[in-house]
Amino acid sequence: THFFIPSSSVVKRTMAPANPRIIALFDVDGTLTVPRGEVTPDMMEFMKNLSEKITVGIVGGSDLPKQEEQLGEGIAKVFPYNFSQNGLVAYKNGELLEIQTISKHLGEDNIKRIVNWTLKYLSDVDIPVKRGTFIEFRSGMMNISPIGRNCSRPERNDYEKFDLEHNIRKNMVEAMKKEFAELNLTFSIGGQISFDVFPTGWDKTYCLKFLAEGDFDEVHFFGDKTFEGGNDYEIFTSDRTIGHTVTSPDDTKKQCTELFMS
């Protein structure tokens, strides 16, 4: 006889936390996991314990399947709020609230313009290694990577160092800002190898529209890319949030323990 035991990562929390009017929102990469890595069982257990104290929400730039790769299948049902693609796909208590898409917003002709320009530009960029998947079209943004997203982990680490020295992503962003000025786009450098392109206002602050001001006394945000130009910057500096910069999952745990669990 086989018994099905549900994975602890997908068991939905039904108990209200001790302080439901305090919510903490967490970035994924570099905050709950190492970049592009999977969450450790220890970190997930900590987050579940935290969710007994306060309301917990996840807000990541990646789509939900990528978020599930990092945080576990069914992550949208684990905590009260789950936002993938910065909140363009929004869940509350495991129920889908909304899906917004960039193709609806910009129109196919503009999407083609961006894709064609990007491929031409990258064909003239000289970097030590090029792989594949230079543009990843997501429903809420385009993710552009000069090296290509399917590079290996060592190649990713090497590229990050090269990019910091030679400003490959920074220079490309400046060129795109000029080329597509009338589309009102925001460019956000995050992670090690890529940057995101999306309509202005579609950064992580987008998710805040799902948190009614009357429902919470404090909205905390924890992220690692909180510097200007980083993909956590807008929500970190928002008037609605109390921002916290973290350096790793262990640092996230340490700060949350001091703030909410002492």
Residue pairs with C-beta under 8 A, 6 or more apart in sequence:
7 72
7 73
7 74
8 44
8 48
9 44
9 71
9 72
9 73
9 74
9 75
9 78
10 72
10 73
10 74
10 75
10 77
10 78
11 78
12 77
12 78
12 94
13 48
13 51
13 52
13 78
13 79
13 80
15 52
17 51
17 52
17 53
17 54
17 55
17 56
18 52
18 53
18 54
19 53
19 54
19 55
19 260
20 54
20 55
21 55
21 215
21 216
21 217
21 218
22 54
22 55
22 216
22 217
22 218
22 220
22 260
23 54
23 55
23 56
23 57
23 81
23 211
23 216
23 218
23 219
23 220
24 50
24 54
24 55
24 56
24 57
24 220
24 221
24 222
24 256
24 260
25 57
25 58
25 59
25 81
25 83
25 207
25 219
25 220
25 221
25 222
25 235
25 241
26 32
26 47
26 56
26 57
26 58
26 59
26 221
26 222
26 223
26 252
27 59
27 60
27 204
27 221
27 222
27 223
27 224
27 225
27 232
28 58
28 60
28 61
28 62
28 67
28 70
28 71
29 35
29 36
29 60
29 61
29 62
29 70
29 190
29 191
29 224
30 223
30 224
30 225
30 246
30 247
30 248
31 222
31 223
31 224
31 246
31 249
31 252
32 39
32 43
32 47
32 58
32 70
32 71
32 249
32 252
33 39
33 40
33 43
33 70
33 71
33 249
34 248
34 249
35 191
35 192
36 70
36 153
36 156
36 191
37 70
38 69
38 70
38 71
39 70
39 71
39 72
39 249
40 249
43 249
43 252
43 253
44 71
44 72
46 253
46 256
47 56
47 79
48 78
49 261
50 56
50 256
50 260
50 261
51 79
51 80
53 260
53 261
54 260
55 80
55 81
55 216
56 79
56 80
56 81
57 79
57 80
57 81
57 82
57 83
57 207
57 211
58 67
58 71
58 75
58 79
58 81
58 82
58 83
59 83
59 86
59 87
59 204
59 207
59 221
59 235
60 66
60 67
60 83
60 84
60 85
60 86
61 85
61 86
61 141
61 188
61 190
61 196
61 204
61 231
62 70
62 84
62 85
62 138
63 84
63 85
63 89
63 138
63 139
64 75
64 76
64 82
64 84
64 85
64 89
66 84
67 75
67 82
67 84
68 74
68 75
71 78
72 78
75 82
76 82
76 84
76 91
76 94
77 91
77 94
80 92
80 93
81 90
81 91
81 92
81 207
81 210
81 211
82 90
82 91
83 89
83 90
83 91
83 204
83 206
83 207
83 210
85 138
85 139
85 140
85 141
86 140
86 141
86 198
86 202
86 203
86 204
86 206
86 207
87 204
87 206
87 207
87 208
87 209
87 210
88 98
88 99
88 100
88 101
88 139
88 140
88 141
88 202
88 206
89 96
89 98
89 99
89 139
89 140
90 96
90 97
90 98
90 207
90 210
91 97
92 210
97 210
98 210
99 139
100 139
100 140
100 202
101 139
101 140
102 111
102 138
102 139
102 140
102 141
102 142
102 198
102 199
102 202
103 111
103 139
105 199
106 183
106 199
110 183
111 137
111 142
113 180
114 142
114 180
114 197
115 135
115 137
115 142
117 176
117 179
117 180
118 134
118 135
118 142
118 144
118 176
119 134
119 135
121 172
121 175
122 134
122 146
125 146
125 168
125 172
127 146
127 147
127 159
127 162
127 166
127 168
128 158
128 159
128 162
129 147
129 151
129 155
129 158
129 159
130 146
130 147
130 148
131 147
131 148
131 149
131 150
131 151
131 155
132 148
132 149
132 150
133 145
133 148
133 149
133 150
134 144
134 145
134 146
134 148
134 149
135 142
135 143
135 144
135 145
136 142
136 143
136 144
136 145
136 149
136 194
140 198
140 202
141 196
141 197
141 198
141 202
142 196
142 197
142 198
143 149
143 194
143 195
143 196
143 197
144 172
144 194
144 195
144 196
144 197
145 193
145 194
145 195
146 159
146 163
146 168
146 169
146 172
146 193
147 155
147 156
147 159
147 193
149 193
149 194
151 159
151 193
156 192
156 193
157 192
159 192
159 193
160 192
160 193
162 168
163 169
163 192
163 193
169 189
169 194
169 195
170 189
172 195
173 187
173 189
173 195
176 185
176 187
176 197
177 185
177 187
183 199
184 199
184 200
185 197
185 198
185 199
185 200
186 197
186 198
186 199
186 200
186 201
186 202
186 203
187 195
187 196
187 197
188 195
188 196
188 198
188 203
188 229
188 230
188 231
188 233
189 195
189 229
189 230
189 231
190 196
190 225
190 230
190 231
190 232
191 231
196 231
203 231
203 233
203 234
203 235
204 221
204 223
204 231
204 232
204 234
204 235
205 234
205 235
205 238
205 240
207 235
208 219
208 235
208 238
208 240
208 241
211 219
211 240
213 240
218 242
219 240
219 241
219 242
220 241
220 242
220 243
220 244
220 259
221 232
221 235
221 236
221 238
221 241
221 242
221 243
221 244
222 244
222 246
222 252
222 255
222 256
223 230
223 232
223 235
223 236
223 243
223 244
223 245
223 246
224 230
224 232
224 245
224 246
224 247
224 248
225 231
225 232
225 233
226 232
226 233
226 236
226 237
226 243
226 245
227 233
235 241
235 243
236 243
236 245
237 243
244 255
244 259
246 252
246 255
